[in-house]
Amino acid sequence: MSSQTSDTQPRDEEPFVSFGKHLITSEGFRTLFREGMTLVEETAAYLDGEGREESRKLARTASLAYATESMRLTTRLMQLASWLLIQRAANEGEMNFDQAQQEKQKIRLTSTRSTLPAESYATLPDKLRDLIDRAEHLQGRVILLDQQLGQPDAGESASASNPIENQLNLIRTAFGTD
């Protein structure tokens, strides 16, 4: 006998789909991984080349803002790269889920925006601001995915606050939209 009482009520025994756990082993994760690693390489090349030249042309206060934001960007990208590499290792069986979770706890994925006043931020080179924006967007996607991976499946937890919103957030993560 089915536990479904009408066409509009879900069956009690059917768990929710975990898009986060599905995404992490899909082509979507591989795309996210490539995007993250490409951004790391692009940023390193910029900071070592064109960015270094641009920073020399800046006024003293703008140069200090450049140094602060480039260091913050580098730190953010190293944290993201670490998370992505750990997750890839778990996906490929090089470490188990518990090991991956333990390693991920060493990484700080905090979504902190620049603390520079808007007028100081505006003095930064366009390319640096673009890299910062892209890194922040990537970080937001990774944070959401990490949160979803750390949660028990909705079927395991009856305390899911809003399962529809959780699923919509996962879809947004999968497609890189906010």
Secondary structure, 3 states (H helix, E strand, C coil): CCCCCCCCCCCCCCCCCCHHHHHCCCHHHHHHHHHHHHHHHHHHHHHHCHHHHHHHCCCHHHHHHHHHHHHHHHHHHHHHHHHHHHHHHHHCCCCCHHHHHHHHCCCCCCCCCCCCCHHHHCCCCHHHHHHHHHHHHHHHHHHHHHHHHHCCCCCCCCCCCCHHHHHHHHHHHHHCCC
